[in-house]
Amino acid sequence: MAPAEVRRRASLVGAAVSALLVLAIVLGSRLLRDFDSALLPYAVATVFLAFGVAYRYTVWISAPGARRLFVQGWRSFFSAANFRKAPTALPKMIATYLGFQRFLGARSHARWAAHQLIFWGCVIAALITFPLTWGWFTFTSATGAGPGYEWRMWGVKILGFDALSVVGWLLFHGLDIAAILVIPGAGYFLWRRMKDRGAMTGQRFAYDLVPLLALIIVSVTGLLLTFSSIFLHGGGYEFLAVLHMVSVVFTLIYIPFGKFFHIVQRPAAVGMQLFKYTAKRDEKVFPCRRCGQLIDTAPYVENLQGTMRDLDLGFDEWAAYCPRCKRVLRGNAYLTHVKKGFK
């Protein structure tokens, strides 16, 4: 598919997703009855976010390799046969691969802990911010006076609570808790990128450092809003509110075009892991054509070979050999065809 055609299709998909989100905002807020106009910049930023994510995702899966992985992964994800063979595999992979990201622990326990702080902080913030921004959630006084509040979703009462209770404190300070989680996690990775020579070698400011700085600025300005309202009696609140809004809007718009896009890509990887897992359970393993050592699952190797053929790389047969045999064959070919001329 030509690049221009891919971009045109991605733009149409992005526009459709944005339109659906606008419709969901209007209907979810009961025809804007529950929509807070003060949160309009945030809502507009989420519409741009939806367009950017849909656009880049469409471009991403238009590449032959990504498209093949995408199709195979989601086919395994929604496969009834896989669910019958291993009913607990999918929930377990979602928990370990998406939620707790145990694969990061093999690299470094500190990096895993920092990543968990960022992940859960962002999850909490998203679960609170997006529905509030769209007018799907509302917190209203039950009596017009006193500490009684009602949490409503799409106009339906979900929970009544006392604003001075533990539940009330957690609901009203959920974003503060998220910020407290994010700051040390992002701070660790920022420190590491400033001190670790390996991390510094290939890092790019816009791609690697800007996301961390954006998370820290959003979190700090959010905490300062709470500090201002509690300890300064609202002093400087207007300036902090504008600064916080600008940082959040910038971060939301930046997500599809920076490092944070891997958040959107990660669920597709779960389907691919399930694809490999079910093939192993069926004992569909692929031995090296030269030494017989097991390389990977047969469906995975066949999928890799198909991707190489799609890309016209011309060496898809090499996927049938283990890494050691590839080096041996390459060395023999060098001796036969290159060194031969120097004898």
C-alpha positions as CSV (number, residue, x, y, z in Angstrom):
1,M,0.0,0.0,0.0
2,A,1.4,3.4,-1.0
3,P,2.4,5.8,1.9
4,A,-0.1,8.4,0.7
5,E,-2.9,5.8,0.7
6,V,-1.9,4.7,4.2
7,R,-2.0,8.2,5.5
8,R,-5.4,8.9,3.9
9,R,-6.9,5.8,5.4
10,A,-5.3,6.6,8.8
11,S,-6.8,10.1,8.7
12,L,-10.3,8.7,7.9
13,V,-10.0,6.3,10.8
14,G,-8.8,9.0,13.1
15,A,-11.6,11.3,12.1
16,A,-14.2,8.5,12.7
17,V,-12.8,7.7,16.1
18,S,-12.8,11.3,17.1
19,A,-16.4,11.7,16.0
20,L,-17.4,8.7,18.0
21,L,-15.7,10.1,21.1
22,V,-17.5,13.5,20.6
23,L,-20.8,11.6,20.3
24,A,-20.0,9.5,23.4
25,I,-19.2,12.7,25.3
26,V,-22.5,14.3,24.3
27,L,-24.6,11.3,25.1
28,G,-22.7,10.3,28.2
29,S,-23.1,13.7,29.7
30,R,-26.8,13.6,29.0
31,L,-26.7,16.0,26.1
32,L,-24.0,18.1,27.9
33,R,-26.2,18.6,31.0
34,D,-23.5,17.1,33.2
35,F,-20.6,18.6,31.2
36,D,-18.4,21.0,33.1
37,S,-17.4,23.8,30.7
38,A,-14.3,24.6,32.8
39,L,-13.0,21.2,31.7
40,L,-13.5,21.9,28.0
41,P,-9.7,22.2,27.1
42,Y,-9.2,18.8,28.6
43,A,-12.1,17.3,26.7
44,V,-10.8,18.8,23.4
45,A,-7.3,17.4,24.1
46,T,-8.8,13.9,24.5
47,V,-10.5,14.2,21.1
48,F,-7.1,15.1,19.6
49,L,-5.7,12.2,21.5
50,A,-8.2,9.8,20.1
51,F,-7.4,11.1,16.5
52,G,-3.7,10.7,17.1
53,V,-3.9,7.2,18.6
54,A,-6.2,6.0,15.8
55,Y,-4.1,7.6,13.1
56,R,-0.8,6.2,14.3
57,Y,-2.2,2.8,15.1
58,T,-3.6,2.5,11.6
59,V,-0.2,3.5,10.1
60,W,1.5,1.0,12.4
61,I,-0.5,-2.0,11.5
62,S,-0.3,-1.1,7.8
63,A,3.3,-2.4,7.8
64,P,3.5,-6.1,6.8
65,G,5.3,-7.2,9.9
66,A,3.1,-5.3,12.4
67,R,-0.1,-6.3,10.5
68,R,0.8,-10.0,10.7
69,L,1.5,-9.8,14.4
70,F,-1.6,-7.8,14.9
71,V,-3.9,-10.3,13.1
72,Q,-2.3,-13.3,14.7
73,G,-2.3,-11.8,18.2
74,W,-5.9,-10.6,18.2
75,R,-7.0,-13.9,16.6
76,S,-5.5,-15.8,19.5
77,F,-6.9,-13.2,21.9
78,F,-10.5,-13.8,20.8
79,S,-10.1,-17.6,20.0
80,A,-12.7,-19.8,21.7
81,A,-10.5,-22.8,21.1
82,N,-7.6,-21.2,23.1
83,F,-10.0,-20.4,25.9
84,R,-11.2,-24.0,26.1
85,K,-7.6,-25.3,26.1
86,A,-6.3,-22.8,28.7
87,P,-9.1,-20.8,30.3
88,T,-6.8,-19.1,32.8
89,A,-4.0,-18.2,30.4
90,L,-5.5,-15.0,29.1
91,P,-6.4,-13.5,32.5
92,K,-3.0,-14.5,33.8
93,M,-1.1,-12.9,30.9
94,I,-3.2,-9.7,31.2
95,A,-2.3,-9.5,34.9
96,T,1.4,-10.4,34.6
97,Y,2.2,-8.9,31.2
98,L,0.0,-5.8,31.2
99,G,-0.6,-5.2,34.9
100,F,2.5,-6.2,36.8
101,Q,4.8,-6.4,33.7
102,R,6.9,-9.1,35.3
103,F,9.2,-9.3,32.2
104,L,10.7,-6.0,33.3
105,G,11.8,-7.6,36.6
106,A,14.3,-9.7,34.7
107,R,16.2,-6.5,33.7
108,S,16.2,-4.7,37.0
109,H,14.1,-4.7,40.1
110,A,14.5,-1.0,40.5
111,R,13.3,-0.3,36.9
112,W,10.4,-2.7,37.5
113,A,9.3,-0.9,40.7
114,A,9.6,2.6,39.0
115,H,7.7,1.4,36.0
116,Q,4.9,0.1,38.3
117,L,4.7,3.4,40.1
118,I,4.3,5.2,36.8
119,F,1.9,2.6,35.4
120,W,-0.5,2.5,38.3
121,G,-0.4,6.2,38.9
122,C,-1.3,6.9,35.3
123,V,-4.1,4.2,35.4
124,I,-5.6,5.8,38.5
125,A,-5.4,9.3,36.9
126,A,-6.9,8.1,33.7
127,L,-9.8,6.3,35.4
128,I,-10.6,9.5,37.3
129,T,-9.8,12.3,34.8
130,F,-11.3,11.0,31.5
131,P,-14.8,10.3,32.9
132,L,-14.9,13.6,34.8
133,T,-13.7,15.5,31.8
134,W,-16.3,13.9,29.5
135,G,-19.1,14.6,32.0
136,W,-19.7,10.9,32.6
137,F,-19.0,11.2,36.4
138,T,-20.4,13.8,38.6
139,F,-20.0,14.5,42.4
140,T,-22.9,16.5,43.7
141,S,-24.0,17.5,47.2
142,A,-26.9,15.3,48.3
143,T,-28.5,18.0,50.5
144,G,-27.0,21.3,49.3
145,A,-25.3,21.6,52.7
146,G,-23.2,19.4,54.9
147,P,-20.7,16.7,53.9
148,G,-23.1,14.3,52.1
149,Y,-22.2,13.7,48.4
150,E,-23.5,11.5,45.6
151,W,-21.3,10.0,42.9
152,R,-23.4,9.7,39.7
153,M,-22.4,8.0,36.5
154,W,-24.4,9.0,33.4
155,G,-27.0,10.5,35.7
156,V,-27.4,7.3,37.8
157,K,-26.5,7.3,41.4
158,I,-23.6,4.9,42.1
159,L,-22.7,5.8,45.6
160,G,-23.6,8.1,48.4
161,F,-20.7,9.0,50.8
162,D,-19.6,11.5,53.4
163,A,-17.0,13.9,52.1
164,L,-15.2,13.7,55.5
165,S,-15.0,9.9,55.5
166,V,-12.2,7.7,54.3
167,V,-14.1,6.9,51.1
168,G,-14.7,10.6,50.5
169,W,-11.1,11.5,51.0
170,L,-9.9,8.8,48.6
171,L,-12.4,9.9,45.9
172,F,-11.5,13.6,46.2
173,H,-7.8,13.0,46.5
174,G,-7.4,10.1,44.0
175,L,-5.4,12.4,41.6
176,D,-3.1,13.4,44.4
177,I,-2.4,9.7,45.2
178,A,-1.7,9.2,41.5
179,A,0.7,12.1,41.4
180,I,2.5,10.8,44.5
181,L,3.0,7.4,42.7
182,V,4.1,9.0,39.4
183,I,6.7,11.5,40.7
184,P,9.2,9.0,42.2
185,G,8.8,6.6,39.3
186,A,9.4,9.2,36.6
187,G,12.1,10.8,38.8
188,Y,14.0,7.5,38.9
189,F,14.0,7.1,35.1
190,L,15.0,10.8,34.7
191,W,17.9,10.3,37.1
192,R,18.9,7.1,35.3
193,R,18.9,8.8,31.9
194,M,21.1,11.5,33.4
195,K,23.6,9.2,35.1
196,D,23.6,5.8,33.3
197,R,26.0,5.8,30.4
198,G,24.1,3.0,28.6
199,A,20.9,5.0,28.8
200,M,22.5,8.2,27.8
201,T,24.1,6.8,24.6
202,G,21.0,6.4,22.5
203,Q,18.5,8.7,24.2
204,R,16.7,11.5,22.4
205,F,15.4,14.6,24.2
206,A,12.0,14.7,22.6
207,Y,11.5,11.0,22.7
208,D,13.0,9.9,26.0
209,L,13.2,12.9,28.3
210,V,10.1,15.0,27.4
211,P,7.6,12.3,28.5
212,L,9.3,12.0,31.9
213,L,9.4,15.8,32.3
214,A,5.7,16.1,31.3
215,L,4.6,13.4,33.8
216,I,6.5,15.2,36.6
217,I,5.2,18.6,35.7
218,V,1.6,17.4,35.5
219,S,2.0,15.6,38.9
220,V,3.7,18.5,40.7
221,T,1.2,21.1,39.4
222,G,-1.7,18.9,40.4
223,L,-0.3,18.6,43.9
224,L,0.3,22.3,44.1
225,L,-3.4,22.9,43.4
226,T,-4.3,20.8,46.4
227,F,-1.6,22.6,48.5
228,S,-2.9,26.0,47.4
229,S,-6.5,25.2,48.3
230,I,-5.7,23.7,51.7
231,F,-2.8,25.7,53.0
232,L,-2.8,29.0,51.0
233,H,-6.6,29.5,51.0
234,G,-6.6,29.5,47.2
235,G,-3.5,31.8,46.8
236,G,-2.1,31.4,43.3
237,Y,-4.7,28.8,42.4
238,E,-5.7,30.5,39.1
239,F,-2.1,30.5,37.8
240,L,-1.5,26.9,38.9
241,A,-4.8,25.8,37.3
242,V,-3.8,27.3,34.0
243,L,-0.2,25.8,34.2
244,H,-1.6,22.4,35.1
245,M,-4.2,22.5,32.3
246,V,-1.5,23.4,29.7
247,S,0.8,20.6,30.9
248,V,-2.0,18.0,30.8
249,V,-3.2,19.1,27.4
250,F,0.3,19.0,26.0
251,T,0.9,15.5,27.5
252,L,-2.4,14.1,26.0
253,I,-1.6,15.5,22.6
254,Y,2.0,14.2,22.7
255,I,1.0,10.6,23.6
256,P,0.3,9.3,20.1
257,F,3.6,10.7,18.7
258,G,6.1,9.9,21.4
259,K,7.3,7.1,23.6
260,F,4.0,6.7,25.3
261,F,2.5,5.2,22.2
262,H,3.8,1.8,23.4
263,I,1.0,1.9,25.9
264,V,-1.5,1.5,23.1
265,Q,0.6,-1.2,21.4
266,R,1.1,-3.4,24.4
267,P,-2.3,-5.1,24.4
268,A,-1.6,-6.5,20.9
269,A,1.6,-8.1,22.4
270,V,-0.6,-10.0,24.9
271,G,-2.3,-11.7,22.0
272,M,1.0,-12.6,20.5
273,Q,2.2,-14.1,23.8
274,L,-1.0,-16.1,24.0
275,F,-0.4,-17.3,20.4
276,K,3.0,-18.7,21.4
277,Y,1.8,-20.1,24.7
278,T,-1.0,-22.1,23.1
279,A,1.3,-23.4,20.4
280,K,3.7,-24.7,23.1
281,R,0.9,-26.4,24.9
282,D,0.0,-28.2,21.6
283,E,3.7,-29.2,21.4
284,K,4.0,-27.4,18.0
285,V,7.7,-26.7,18.3
286,F,10.1,-25.9,15.5
287,P,13.6,-27.6,15.6
288,C,16.7,-26.1,14.0
289,R,17.1,-27.5,10.5
290,R,20.8,-28.1,11.1
291,C,21.3,-29.2,14.7
292,G,17.8,-30.0,15.9
293,Q,17.7,-27.6,18.8
294,L,14.3,-26.2,19.5
295,I,14.0,-22.6,18.2
296,D,10.5,-21.6,19.0
297,T,6.9,-22.6,18.3
298,A,6.3,-23.8,14.8
299,P,3.4,-21.2,14.2
300,Y,5.7,-18.4,15.4
301,V,8.5,-19.4,13.1
302,E,6.1,-19.7,10.2
303,N,4.7,-16.3,11.0
304,L,8.2,-14.8,11.0
305,Q,9.0,-16.4,7.6
306,G,5.7,-15.1,6.2
307,T,6.6,-11.6,7.4
308,M,10.1,-11.8,5.8
309,R,8.4,-12.9,2.5
310,D,6.0,-9.9,2.7
311,L,8.9,-7.6,3.1
312,D,10.8,-9.2,0.2
313,L,13.9,-9.7,2.4
314,G,15.0,-12.8,0.5
315,F,16.3,-14.8,3.5
316,D,13.2,-16.2,5.1
317,E,14.8,-19.7,5.1
318,W,17.3,-18.5,7.7
319,A,14.5,-18.4,10.3
320,A,14.6,-22.2,10.2
321,Y,18.1,-22.2,12.0
322,C,19.0,-21.4,15.5
323,P,21.4,-18.4,16.2
324,R,24.5,-20.6,16.6
325,C,23.9,-22.4,13.3
326,K,23.3,-19.1,11.6
327,R,26.7,-17.9,12.7
328,V,28.3,-21.2,11.5
329,L,26.6,-21.1,8.1
330,R,27.6,-17.5,7.7
331,G,31.2,-18.2,8.6
332,N,31.3,-21.2,6.2
333,A,29.8,-19.0,3.4
334,Y,32.5,-16.3,4.1
335,L,35.3,-18.9,3.9
336,T,33.9,-20.4,0.7
337,H,33.0,-17.3,-1.3
338,V,35.2,-14.5,0.2
339,K,38.4,-16.0,1.6
340,K,38.6,-18.3,-1.4
341,G,39.7,-15.3,-3.5
342,F,42.8,-14.7,-1.3
343,K,44.3,-18.1,-1.6
